[in-house]
C-alpha cells in the first residue's frame, strides 16, 4: 500500500523535522499540536531550515521552494482531522502520561488500518501499544536529529508488532530517503540506553568540576574522533528531553545507574534546555 497521507503529532524539534522530510518527499502531512503558536512556529522553522540548508549544505539544497513544500502540510489542533490518514508518526513530549492520552485519542480518531509509529527516545513500544486497541500496528521509529539530514532510523519492533506493519514502515522510510536498523523492544532500545548514560555522566563531570563543558566535549572530539561531544549532543537533543528520557529509563529498569544528575535537573528547571531555548551548556542566542 502506498502511503500518501501522514499524521504527524507534536510540532516540536522532531515533529517539525519529520513533517518537513515527509513533505519534501511528496507526502501530504497533517501536523497536530496543542496550540496555534506551536503550529505557526513550525511553519516558520521549516522555512528557515530549508533556507539554511541551501546556504550551508552543498548537494543538499532543497529541490523545491519552501512555499511549495509547505502546501503539502496542513496544521490542526483537532484529532478529528486524522480520520483519513494512512500512517501516524507521533513526536509529543517524552512523558508516559502524555503519550498514553495521545494514543487513546489517536486510536479513536484514525482509521483501523492506520499504523502508529512512536518517535520516542526511551519509552517501551510494547507499553505504547498497550494504550491502543491495535498493538500489532504500533512500532517505534526513532529518528535522529535533524531529521531531514539524517539517513538512518532505529526501528523498534514491539512485542505485538506484525510483519506487515514493519514492512509498511520500511516502505515509508524508503520513500522518505531513509534506511533503517530494526531492533527488539526494551526501554531506550540500543541508541539511548547507551547515549543517555554517556550524556548524563558527562553532566556529572561538569557538576563535579572535573572539566569544563568545552573540555569534556573536546576530549570526545579530539581523542575519539566523534563529530560532536556529549554536551553538545545534549544541547542539540534538548536537555528537557534528556531528563525525561533518563527518568523513563530509571523507572523502567529500577536501576540507579539511570539517576539523572542534579545539575541536569537544575538546568531544566532554570529553562536552560539547549539549542531550542537559546542556552544550555553553550549559548546559542547570538548564533545564526
Ligand atoms: P519538543 O519538546 O521539542 O516537542 C514536543 C511537542 O509536543 C511540543 O510542541 C508540545 O507542544 C507537543 N505536545 C505536548 N503534548 C501534546 C499533546 N497532548 N498533543 C499534541 N502535542 C503535544 O520535543 P522533541 O525533541 O520534538 O521530542 C519529541 C519526541 O521525540 C519525544 O518523545 C522525544 O523523546 C523524541 N525524540 C527526540 C529527539 C531529539 O533529538 N530531540 C530525537 C529522537 C526522538
Boltz pocket constraint, residues with backbone or C-beta under 6 A from the ligand:
constraints:
  - pocket:
      binder: B
      contacts: [[A, 9], [A, 10], [A, 11], [A, 12], [A, 13], [A, 14], [A, 15], [A, 32], [A, 33], [A, 34], [A, 35], [A, 38], [A, 90], [A, 91], [A, 92], [A, 93], [A, 94], [A, 95], [A, 98], [A, 102], [A, 119], [A, 120], [A, 121], [A, 122], [A, 142], [A, 143], [A, 144], [A, 145], [A, 236], [A, 237], [A, 238], [A, 241], [A, 245], [A, 276]]
      max_distance: 6.0
